[in-house]
């Protein structure tokens, strides 16, 4: 399986990057993984979809190549105001045809106890509208307790990420 991990936030001091690293670490044990991190990419506000522009942003051309390469797209993102970050929505909207029949999974992150479940619901709707196939999700509640900045993440989440990987494998098989 070839997995693209999209990290959907640019916020300073974010914990989502640490969660994405843990997901990549687990999946890379048995699959090919590549990461597209919005904090490291320059994705301007969308004026036209990739297919409708002659001079697309380099980051979006790269994203398109990664989406085409992948079997599974895993979005790792925090919940912002009961939904997804605007920068993630902007980025996803650049592509359309590339997502057709692509498998999606989601890791939603929250500092509170709900683990981004409202965000996950929106991601299901968005990826369906883009022609994708929504799949497994893993909410990460109370992220600061389980993914401390300079420490290993908790054993509880090691088990959850392992189980999430197994769910994703079954989903695309």
Protein Blocks (a to p, Z undefined) as FASTA:
>chain_A
ZZddddfbfbehiaklmmmmmmmmmmmmmpccddddfklpccdddfbdfklcfbdcfklm
mmmmmmmmpmbdcdddddeehiacfklmmmmmmpmklmgopacddddddfblnoommmmm
mmmmmmmmnopacddddddehkllmmcfkbccdfklmmmmmmmmmmmmmmmZZ
